[in-house]
Each structure stands twice: as structure tokens, then as C-alpha cells.
Amino acid sequence: MTAGPIAPESAGTPAAAQTERQKLRKHFGRFDILFFLLCTIVGVDTIGTVAASGAEAFTWLIVLAAVFFVPSALLTAELGAAFPDEGGPYIWTSRAFGRLAGAVNNFLYWITNPVWLGGTLSVSAVTAYTTFFNDGKELSTPAFYAFTLVFVWVGVLAAILSFDIGKWIPTVGAWSRFLLLGLFTVTVVIYGVRHGLHGFGLGDFAPSYAGFVALVPVLMFNYVGFELPNTAGDEMTDAQKDVPFAIFRSAGLAIALYALPILGILLVLPVKAITGLGGFIDAIRQVFTVYGGHVAADGTATLSGAGSLLGDLAAIMFILTVLSSGVTWVMGSDRALAVSGYDGAAPRFLGVISSRFGTPVRVNVLSGLVSTLVLVLAHELTHGSAAKLFGAVLGLAVSTTLVSYLGIFPALAVLRRKAPDVHRPYRAPFPLAISVVLTALVLFATVQLVAPGAGDQWFGSAYAPDGWTHGERGRYLLTEAVPLAGFMLLGVLFWALGRPTRTAAAKSL
């Protein structure tokens, strides 16, 4: 028995859905899904942010891998194989809770990615470029915009291209991760043998509530994304077999690809010197002095000879890695938004698949425009400060992403009850427990993003983000809560604009 029709409500399956789905092409095989997942889950832009919390970060990374990452893999393996329709998480949420919930959830799921591409990822790429190719000097404003706009629109173009071409970006990105993180890990060992490492005792790994509050949102942001390939479910050659295969193999690789470089940064750099934006890049520059270069008394690393050559190569791989992260998420979330468009949960104008490319070109262009707007606004509002731009956009991206999973994670238990007869090639153990635990963790992380320290000392000295004081807690709350509320209202608006599609489907019954 197959997964059945799309429609989660009595309105029926819109004729538009059948029209648009016929334009999709099957190009997404087992190893394409695996590489896609590695680019989705393993992002290098947040490695420095995690490492900045010290050795405790490594402890929470392992704990969250056990209680969050692995259960979410089990959950997605069942839903992705049982309900493999194009749109993935939108389909699961709307089937479980209705089109309105699906529309709001899907808008949040989508909007995160152009915000992330235009803010966090583009500024990370700029930082790598300036560190290795511009002697650490910031680019002029025109040069900054030239670099970042090319970065954003190359990503958009890759998303527009038919999947048999566009999928090569995730493939290249996956291999860039292997080479970059593998070379960095090996070089840390060589550096340690020659120069010694920063020591820390077992006590430094001890977990704390303050560390949990600071780290759990970012770690969970790193650990989500198993569902993204299912946004292209109708483009997979054999979703029911290939999705579980790719998820379980990527899970183990992802944990290793996060754990090893974070541990390497902690071994090389003193915690006080690690920054969210430049932590990983600075560590690469320092350890690569073993191939040529030196570290001055003030900690400044200078590369020369082979060290300079390998450093430039690492910078290129870093840029390819962050670009592929953005491309995979835009590819997936744009498809989900297009599906909600032709399913009656968003404007029909957005629910169009290009006959030429087999991709949602209109949504792709919209994502590029949003990315550009975010890039310009963030750069101007932070007066060109790369660190402030990085922090501001990352916080918004993390909160918006996590809220969207409040619709996705409960869907496992609900669909077990609502659709018990659907064939499930893989069945997750303890579905109710998995849904409850994952949803509770996401809810906790979301509350802590909006009101850090809630439940202990809201906005106390141990919880307030860098640059904020206790007296500014109300202002901070508004900066986080207002955009979230605005995005939710836009999701409701999208659902309202999808009414003509739903009405046409109901009349056809």
C-alpha cells in the first residue's frame, strides 16, 4: 500500500498538485541523498560558536547526539519512507494537523534559509576570504557587497538548475567537508606533537545548566535536517529504501565531522581567543603553520610557503562548504514552499514547477531576493561589523528553524494514530516517546533563545548574550519574539491566500 494522496483535509487533492507534480523528474539516488544530507547537517559556520563555550561544549555535543540527534534520525527514517511525497515536512505536518498548521510551519521552515544564506553563511565566506586572501583586512563596502551578492546568487542559480545538475553542488560540498575537516584534524595532531596543546582537565568537561542553555539551541540547529531530502520526495528514484539508508549512514559521519574539529579547536586555541565567527578559521590558520609560518607571541599566526598554499586551499574548501550548506537548504525548503503553494496552503503563484528545469524557479528567485534584503539590512544596521552581523542573523535563523520543528516532531506519533494502515518500510521504536522528548527539547531551546536563563536567572550574568546587560532583557525579548510572531502571521496570510486553490479542490469533489 502506498502513502496515498497529498490532501490532509476534506478539501481534497487540488488539480494544481497533479499538474505540477508531473513536471518533476527523478534524479535523486541513494548516494545523492547521502551527500545531500551531509551538506544539510554538517555546517562549518557554527563550529566556532560551539567551541567558544569550552570543553563543556564537547560534552553537550555528545549528550545531544544521543538524546536528540539519533531519535530525530529514527523519526525521519519512518516518516520519510512512509510518506515520501514531494514537500516532506509540509506533507507530514499538514496531514497530522491540517493545512493551516502546515502553512505556518512551512513558512517558518522556508524563511530561515534565505535569512541564513544572506547573513550567517555569506559573512562566514567573506571572513574566510579576508583571513587568507586579504591579510585579515576587512573589505571595502563595495567589495563586500560584490563578494556576498555573487555568493548568494550563485547559490540561487544552483537551486534553479535542474536537479540532475544542481545536485552536484551538494556532492562537491560533501567532499569539501571530508577534505577540510580531515586535513584539519590530521594537522592538529602534527601541531600538538611539535608545539604542545592547550590542556584541560576532566573537570572542564563537566556539564552545567548555563552551558546547556547556551549550547543546546546551536547544537540542535546543527543536528536538524534529516527530513530535508524528503522535500524532493517525488524526485527520488526509490525513497522508501534510500531514505533510511542515507539517514543512518549520514548520522554517524555527521557526529564525527562535528566532534573532531571542535575538539581540535579546543586543543589549539585558548577558550578566550575563540570567537563564534572566526574560531574555526583562526584555528586552521594557526595549525597550518606546521607546513610553513609561525605564531607570534601575541598569538597572531602568519603562514608562508606550503602553509600559505594549504591555507588558501582550506579557505576555498571552507567557502565551498558554506555555499553547499546554503544551496542544499534552499533547494529543499523552496520545494516545500512550492508544494504548499499548489496544495492550497500558500499563494498559487508560488506553487509552480518550471517545465524547463523541474524546479520551483519562482520560489528560488524569491529566496534570492529575501537573502539580498537580509544581507543589506543586516550590514547597514550593524554598521558593517561582521561579528555583529553574524551573531544577529544566526540567532534569528536558529530560533525560526527550531520553532518549525514543533510541527514536524509530533507528527510521528500523530500519524501513527491517524494513518495506521500506511505501509511503513521502517518503523521507529517508541514513537510517542520520541515525539514527546524531541518536541520538549525544541520547546525548551526556543524558550531559552527568546528568554535566556528562564527557569533559573532570566538574563543573569551567566545567561545574557555577549554585548547585552540585564537591564536590556525586555528589549532582547522583543528582538527575538517580534520577528517570530511576524513570521507566524505571514504563514497565516499565506494560508489565507491559498484559499482559492482549496476552494477549487472542494468543488471538484
N, C-alpha and C positions, 0 to 999 in steps of 0.2 A: 504493500500500500504506500503510495507516495504522500508527500506532505500536503497536497491539496491546494486549493485556490488561495489567492492572497487575502481576500477580504476578511477582516476581523469582525465586521458588523453586518447588520441586516441589509445595509445599502447594496451589498453585492459587489462583484468584481467589476470595476469600471471598464468600459470598452477601450478606453485610452491605455489601460495597462497591457492589454493584449497587443494593441498596435505598437506600443513602444518596445515591449519585450522581444518582438520579432526582429528588431534591429540589432539585438545583442549578439555577440559572436563568442564562440567557445575557444578560448586561447589559454586558459588558466589551468596548468597541470600541477601535479603533486609538488615538484621541486620549485615551481614558480610560487606556489603558496608558501612554501618553507622560507624562501628568500624574502618574500613579501612580509612575512611575519617577523623575521629578524630585523628588517628595516623599521617595522612598526614598533617593536618593543624595545630594541636596543638603541637608545638615543644617547649621544655623547654630550649633548648640550647641558644636561643636568648632573653629569658626573662630578663636576667641581662643587656644585651646590650640596650634594650629599656628603662629599668628603670634607667639606668645611665644618661639619659637626664633629669631626674627630673619629677616634677609634670606635666610639659608640655607634657610629653610622654603619659600620660593618656588621655589628651585632643585629641591629634592626633590619638590615638588608636581608640577613639570613632568616630572621624570625618572620618577616613579611613574606618571604618566598614560601615558607611552609604554610602559613595560615591564610594568605591572600592569593599569591601567585598560582600555586598548584590547584587550589579549589576553583579559581576562575578558569583555569585550563580545562578542568573536568566539566564545568558548567558549559563552556563554549563548545567543547567537543560534542556534547549531546545536542545542544540547540542547533549548532551549525550543520550537523549531519541529518537531524530530523526535520529541520525547516530550512532547506538550502536555497530558498528563493532569493532573487536579487533584492538587495536592500538590507539583508541581515538583521541588525539590531532594531531597525524600524519595524520590520515584519514581526519580530518576536514581541516587542513592546506593544504594538497595536493589536496583535492577536490576543495578548494577555489582558490588556487594559482598555482597548478601544482606540479609535483614531485620534481623539483629542490628546490623550496621554502620549500616543506615538508621535504626534505632530510636535508637541512641546519638547519631548525628549530628543527627537531627531534634530530639531533646530539647535538645541544646545550641543548635541554631538557634532553637528556640522560647523557651527560658528567658531568653535575652539580652534579649528585648524588653519583657516586663513589668518586669524589673530596670531597664532603661534608661528606660522610661516613668516609673516611680515614683521614680527617683533623678535622673539627669542632666537629663532633659527638664523634669521638674516644678520642679526648683530653678532651672533656666535661666529658666523662665517667671516664677517668683517674683522673680528678680533684675531682670528687665526691668520688672516691675510696681513694685517698690520704687524702682528708679532713676528712673523717670519719673512715677510717681503718688504716691510716698510720701516724696519728698525724700531718697531714699537711705537712709532709716531701715529697719532690719530689722522685720519683722512680729512681733507677739507670737506665742507658741506656738499659742494657739487660732486666731488669724488665719492663721498659716502652714498649719496643718492644714486649715482650711476652704478656703483657696485651692487647695492642692495636691490635696486629695481631689476637689474639683469638677473640676479639670483632668484627673485620672486617669479618673474615671468618665464624664466627657463623652466622652473618648476610647474607653472601653469601649462606651458606648452607640452611638457612631458605627460601631464594628466589628460590633455586634449587628444593626443595621438592615440590611435587605435591600440588596444591592449597588447596585441602581438608585438608592437614596437615599444610602447610605454613601459611594459613590464621589465625591459632591460635596465631601466634606472634602478629599481629595487635589486636586481641581480648584481649590478655593479656596486651598489651601496652595501650589499651584504658582504661581498668580498673585500671591500674597503674596510669594513669593520674587522673582519678577520685579520687582515694585514696590519692595520693601525694598532688595534688592541694587542695583537700577538707580538708585534715588534716592540711596543711599549713595555709589555710585561717582561720580555727577554732582556731588554735594555735596563730595566730596573734591577734585575739580578746582577748584571755586569756592573752597574753603578754601585750597588751595595758591596760587591766584592772589593772594588777599588777604593771607595770612599767611606764606606760605612753607611748606616742608615739611622734615621731618627727612631729611637727606641720608645716603646711604650709598654707598660706593664699590663697584667691581666685586669687590673682594676680599671684601666682606661676603657675596657670593652664593656664595663658594667652598664646595663640599660637604666635609663631614668625616665620619669614621666615627661620632663621638659624636653628631653631628646626625642621621645616618641611623638610629642606634639609637633616639634619642628620638622621631623623627618617623615612621618607617616604619609602626609599628603604628597610629597615629592616622590617618595618611593612607590606609592600606589599609582601615581601618574606615570612612572616608568614601567610599572608592571601591568598596565591595561593595554588592550589592543588585540587580544586573541580573536575577537569577533570581526575585525576589520576585513579580512579576505572574504567573509560571507556577504559583504555589501556587493560583491560581484558574483553572487552565487550562481546566477544563470549563465555566467561566462566560464564556470569551472567544467572541466571535462568529466569529473566524477566526484562531486562534492561529498557524497556520503562515505566514501572510502578515504579520500585525500585530506579532508579537514582534520579528522582525529590524528592521522599520521603526521601531518605538518605541525599541529599544535603540540603534541607530546615531544617531538624532537626539538622544536624551537625553544620549548620551556627550559630544558637542561642547558642548551647553548646560551640562552639569554642570561641565566643566573651566573654562569661562568664569565660571560663577557662583561657583566657589571661588576662582579666581585673582585676580579683580578686587577683591573685598573684602579678601582677605588682603594684597594689595599696598597697598590703601588704608589699612589699619590700620598697616602698617609705615611708610607715608609720614606719617601723622598723629601717632602716639604713639611716644615713645622706648621701645625694647625693654624696658627695666627697668620700665616702667609697665604693660606688657601682662600681663594675667592670663588663665589658662585660662577662668575663669568669666565675668569681666566685660570681657574685651578688646574684643569686638565692640560690646557695649553702650556701653562708655566711649567708643569711637571715634565712634559715632553721636552721642552727647551732645556731644562736642567739636566735630565738624564742623558740626553743626546750629546752632551759634552764629552762623553766617553769615546765618541768617534772623532772628536776634534772640537776644541774650545775649552773654556774654563768658567768657573764660578767665582765671582769677586767676593771680597769679604762682606759686602752688604747684601749678598745673595743674588746679585744680578748675573744671569747666565749669558755668555757670548759664544756663539757657535762659529766654527771655522772648518775649512776643508771638507772632509767627509761628513762631519757633524752638521755643517750647514746644508749640504746636499740632501742628507737624510731628513733634516728638519723641514726643508722645503717640501720634500715628498710627503712627510707626515701631515703638513698643513694642507696639501692638496687632498689627501685622503680624508682629513677631517672635514673639509668643505664638502666633498662628495658625500660623506656620511650624513651630515646635517641636511644637505639637499635631498638625499634619498628618503630621509625621515619625513620631511615635509611633503614630498611627492606621494609617498605611499598613503599617508593620512588624507591628503587632498583627494587622491584617486578614490579612496574608499568612502569618505564622508560625502563627497559630491554625488556619488552614485546613490547613497542612501537618501539624500535630499531629493534627487530626481525621482526616485521611486515614490516618495511621499507626494510628489507633485502629480504623478499620473495615477496615484491611488486615492486622491481626494483629501490629502492632509497638508497640502501646500498649493500655491498657485499653479494652475495647469501649465502656464508659460514655462515654469522651471522643469516640469516633468517631460522633457523632450530628449530623446536619444538621437544623436546625429546618425543619419543613414550612411554618411561617408566614413565616419570614424568609429561608430559603435560606442561612443562615449557621450556623457551629458555636457556638451560644449557650453551651453548657456550657464549652467551652474559653475563650470570651470572658470569661465570669464568673470562671473560674479565673485568667486573666491579670490581671483586675482585683484579685482577692484577693492574688495574689503581688505586684503593684505596690504595693498598700496596705501589705503586710507589709514590703517593702523600704523604702518611704518612712519608716515609723515606726521601724524598727530603725536605719536609717542616720542619721536625725535624732537619735535618742536616743544612739547610740554616738558621734556626733561632737559631742554637746552643743550641737546647734543651729547649728554652724558651716557655713554654706552652701558655703564654699570646700572644706572637708574632705569634706563630703558629696558634692559634685560630683566631686572627684578620686577618691575611693574607689570610687564606683559606676561612673564612666567606665572606670577600669582593669579592673574585673571585666567590664563589658559588652564592652570591646574584646577581651580575651583569650578570652572564651567565644565571641564571634562568629567570630573568626579560626580557632579550632580546628575549628569546624563546617565550614569550607571545605576542611579536609584530607580530607573525604569527597567534597565536591562537585567540586573541580577535577580530581582524577584520573579522574573518571567519563567525561570526554570521550574520552580515549584508550582506556579500557577498553570503553566501549560501542561505539566504532568496531570493536573486535575481536569483542565478544560479539554485537553486533546489526548486522552489516554490511548486511543486506538491508532495514533500516528506511528508508523514504523520508526523505531529508533535503532540505527545500526550500532550506536554506542549509548549506554545508559550510565549516567553518573551515579555514584553511590550517595545515599543520604541527601536527596535533592532539597528537601525542606531545610535541613541544617546548613547546607552550602549557601542557599539563598539568604537565609537569615543572617549568617555570620558575615558574608560579603556585604550585604546591604547595611548591616550595623557598622562595619568598619568604614564604609564610604560615608555614611551619615556622620560618624564621629569626625572623620577627616574634614568634611565640609564645614562642620561647626567650628573646628579649630582654625580653618582658613579664614573664616569670617570673624571669629572672636577668639584669637589665640589665648590659650590658658583657661578657657571656660571650664568650670568644674574644679579649678584649683585657685589660681590668681589671674583673673582675666587681665591681660595686658601687663602682668607683672614684669619685673626686670628679666626674669628667665624666659619670658614668652614673647615680649614685644619684638616685632621685626626690626632689623637694623635701620636706624635713622628715625624711629618713631619713639615717642615718650608716652608715659601712662596717661597724661592729660589729653593726648590725641586719640584715645581709644574710640571715641564716638565718631570722629572723622574717618578713622581707618575702617570702622564698621560700615560706614556709608560707601566708601570707595569700593568695598568688596560686594556689599549686598545690593546696591543700586544697579550695577551692570547685570548681576544675576537676575534680579527681578525684571529688568528691561528685556533681557533675552527671553525670559519665560513669556512675557506679554507678546513679544514678537512671534513666538511659537504659536500662541493662541490666535494671533492675527493671521498667520499662515494657514492655520486650520480653517478659519473663517473664510479665507479666500479660496479654499479648496471646495467650498460648498457646491458650486455648480457641477463639479465632477461627481460628487457624491449623489447629487440630485438626479443627474443623468443616469447613473448606475441604478438608482432605485426605480426609476421609471421603466428601465429596460427589463425589470423582473417580470 
